[in-house]
């Protein structure tokens, strides 16, 4: 079973590279990306990721991590 990955900061340089790598990995499935201004809770409920990869800035990562943890990710 593949793990589904939500990439936070997918529009940045590291995010784009992460998406490419995820799409090439046989055990991972890229389900979508989060960008500043998106509703993270809605994305989590809609996309149902099993992994959240946060490549945003230090000002947002703590909040994102809490949201992911609260969602069981």
BAVEXVEX-142280 format. One record per residue: residue in one letter; x, y, z of N, C-alpha, C in turn. Coordinates in nm, 3 decimals, always signed. Layout:
// BAVEXVEX-142280
code/nX/nY/nZ/caX/caY/caZ/cX/cY/cZ
a/X/Y/Z/X/Y/Z/X/Y/Z
...
END
This chain:
// BAVEXVEX-142280
code/nX/nY/nZ/caX/caY/caZ/cX/cY/cZ
x/+0.083/-0.118/+0.000/+0.000/+0.000/+0.000/+0.088/+0.125/+0.000
x/+0.058/+0.217/-0.088/+0.136/+0.340/-0.097/+0.095/+0.438/+0.012
x/+0.192/+0.513/+0.062/+0.165/+0.624/+0.152/+0.128/+0.746/+0.069
x/+0.027/+0.816/+0.111/-0.015/+0.936/+0.040/+0.047/+1.058/+0.108
x/+0.107/+1.146/+0.028/+0.186/+1.257/+0.079/+0.125/+1.391/+0.039
x/+0.108/+1.476/+0.140/+0.069/+1.615/+0.120/+0.193/+1.700/+0.141
x/+0.230/+1.780/+0.043/+0.350/+1.863/+0.052/+0.309/+2.007/+0.082
x/+0.351/+2.055/+0.197/+0.326/+2.194/+0.236/+0.442/+2.277/+0.184
x/+0.411/+2.377/+0.105/+0.515/+2.457/+0.041/+0.555/+2.399/-0.094
x/+0.462/+2.336/-0.161/+0.491/+2.266/-0.286/+0.530/+2.358/-0.402
x/+0.504/+2.488/-0.389/+0.537/+2.581/-0.498/+0.680/+2.635/-0.489
x/+0.746/+2.613/-0.378/+0.884/+2.659/-0.362/+0.983/+2.565/-0.429
x/+1.110/+2.604/-0.429/+1.213/+2.522/-0.493/+1.221/+2.383/-0.432
x/+1.229/+2.375/-0.300/+1.236/+2.245/-0.234/+1.106/+2.167/-0.252
x/+0.995/+2.236/-0.249/+0.866/+2.171/-0.267/+0.853/+2.106/-0.403
x/+0.895/+2.178/-0.506/+0.888/+2.121/-0.642/+0.977/+1.999/-0.655
x/+1.095/+2.004/-0.594/+1.185/+1.888/-0.598/+1.126/+1.772/-0.521
x/+1.064/+1.801/-0.407/+1.002/+1.695/-0.327/+0.890/+1.628/-0.405
x/+0.807/+1.706/-0.472/+0.698/+1.649/-0.551/+0.753/+1.558/-0.660
x/+0.858/+1.601/-0.728/+0.920/+1.516/-0.832/+0.968/+1.384/-0.773
x/+1.035/+1.393/-0.659/+1.089/+1.271/-0.596/+0.977/+1.179/-0.549
x/+0.873/+1.236/-0.492/+0.760/+1.156/-0.445/+0.694/+1.085/-0.563
x/+0.674/+1.158/-0.672/+0.608/+1.099/-0.789/+0.690/+0.985/-0.850
x/+0.820/+0.985/-0.828/+0.905/+0.879/-0.883/+0.921/+0.760/-0.788
x/+0.882/+0.777/-0.663/+0.902/+0.671/-0.564/+0.786/+0.570/-0.571
x/+0.818/+0.442/-0.579/+0.713/+0.342/-0.596/+0.620/+0.326/-0.474
x/+0.664/+0.367/-0.356/+0.583/+0.348/-0.235/+0.511/+0.475/-0.191
x/+0.523/+0.582/-0.268/+0.461/+0.709/-0.231/+0.365/+0.756/-0.338
x/+0.262/+0.827/-0.295/+0.163/+0.883/-0.385/+0.144/+1.030/-0.348
x/+0.178/+1.120/-0.438/+0.158/+1.262/-0.415/+0.010/+1.293/-0.432
x/-0.056/+1.337/-0.322/-0.199/+1.363/-0.329/-0.234/+1.510/-0.343
x/-0.137/+1.599/-0.316/-0.164/+1.740/-0.332/-0.069/+1.826/-0.252
x/-0.086/+1.957/-0.271/+0.002/+2.051/-0.206/-0.073/+2.162/-0.135
x/-0.006/+2.217/-0.034/-0.057/+2.330/+0.043/+0.028/+2.451/+0.009
x/-0.039/+2.564/-0.009/+0.028/+2.691/-0.032/-0.031/+2.793/+0.063
x/+0.049/+2.890/+0.102/+0.004/+2.995/+0.195/-0.134/+3.048/+0.154
x/-0.225/+3.047/+0.247/-0.360/+3.093/+0.220/-0.460/+2.981/+0.201
x/-0.412/+2.859/+0.173/-0.501/+2.743/+0.162/-0.551/+2.706/+0.301
x/-0.663/+2.637/+0.308/-0.716/+2.586/+0.434/-0.659/+2.446/+0.455
x/-0.561/+2.436/+0.546/-0.492/+2.309/+0.567/-0.587/+2.201/+0.618
x/-0.676/+2.236/+0.708/-0.770/+2.136/+0.760/-0.859/+2.079/+0.649
x/-0.905/+2.164/+0.560/-0.988/+2.117/+0.448/-0.908/+2.026/+0.356
x/-0.783/+2.062/+0.328/-0.699/+1.977/+0.244/-0.679/+1.840/+0.308
x/-0.655/+1.838/+0.438/-0.635/+1.712/+0.508/-0.761/+1.626/+0.500
x/-0.876/+1.687/+0.524/-1.002/+1.612/+0.520/-1.033/+1.562/+0.379
x/-1.002/+1.642/+0.280/-1.032/+1.607/+0.141/-0.935/+1.505/+0.084
x/-0.805/+1.528/+0.105/-0.702/+1.446/+0.043/-0.664/+1.323/+0.125
x/-0.687/+1.326/+0.254/-0.659/+1.215/+0.345/-0.515/+1.163/+0.334
x/-0.417/+1.252/+0.349/-0.277/+1.207/+0.341/-0.238/+1.123/+0.463
x/-0.140/+1.037/+0.444/-0.082/+0.963/+0.556/+0.050/+1.025/+0.600
x/+0.105/+1.112/+0.515/+0.230/+1.182/+0.544/+0.213/+1.329/+0.509
x/+0.260/+1.416/+0.596/+0.265/+1.559/+0.568/+0.409/+1.604/+0.567
x/+0.456/+1.656/+0.457/+0.594/+1.704/+0.443/+0.591/+1.856/+0.438
x/+0.641/+1.920/+0.543/+0.635/+2.066/+0.552/+0.767/+2.128/+0.507
x/+0.761/+2.199/+0.396/+0.878/+2.269/+0.343/+0.850/+2.419/+0.337
x/+0.768/+2.466/+0.430/+0.738/+2.608/+0.439/+0.844/+2.675/+0.526
x/+0.818/+2.798/+0.565/+0.913/+2.873/+0.646/+0.898/+2.850/+0.795
x/+0.997/+2.894/+0.873/+0.997/+2.872/+1.017/+0.882/+2.943/+1.090
x/+0.825/+3.043/+1.029/+0.714/+3.114/+1.093/+0.584/+3.034/+1.091
x/+0.574/+2.934/+1.006/+0.449/+2.859/+0.991/+0.461/+2.712/+1.031
x/+0.581/+2.659/+1.037/+0.599/+2.514/+1.053/+0.540/+2.462/+1.184
x/+0.549/+2.536/+1.292/+0.496/+2.487/+1.420/+0.345/+2.472/+1.414
x/+0.279/+2.570/+1.358/+0.133/+2.565/+1.343/+0.093/+2.450/+1.252
x/+0.164/+2.433/+1.143/+0.135/+2.324/+1.050/+0.154/+2.188/+1.117
x/+0.263/+2.175/+1.192/+0.291/+2.049/+1.260/+0.179/+2.016/+1.359
x/+0.133/+2.115/+1.433/+0.023/+2.092/+1.527/-0.103/+2.047/+1.455
x/-0.133/+2.111/+1.343/-0.252/+2.074/+1.266/-0.241/+1.931/+1.215
x/-0.125/+1.894/+1.163/-0.103/+1.758/+1.114/-0.114/+1.655/+1.226
x/-0.056/+1.686/+1.341/-0.060/+1.594/+1.456/-0.204/+1.577/+1.504
x/-0.276/+1.687/+1.515/-0.416/+1.681/+1.559/-0.503/+1.598/+1.463
x/-0.463/+1.596/+1.336/-0.537/+1.517/+1.236/-0.492/+1.371/+1.232
x/-0.393/+1.337/+1.314/-0.345/+1.199/+1.319/-0.243/+1.163/+1.214
x/-0.182/+1.264/+1.158/-0.083/+1.242/+1.052/+0.057/+1.250/+1.111
END
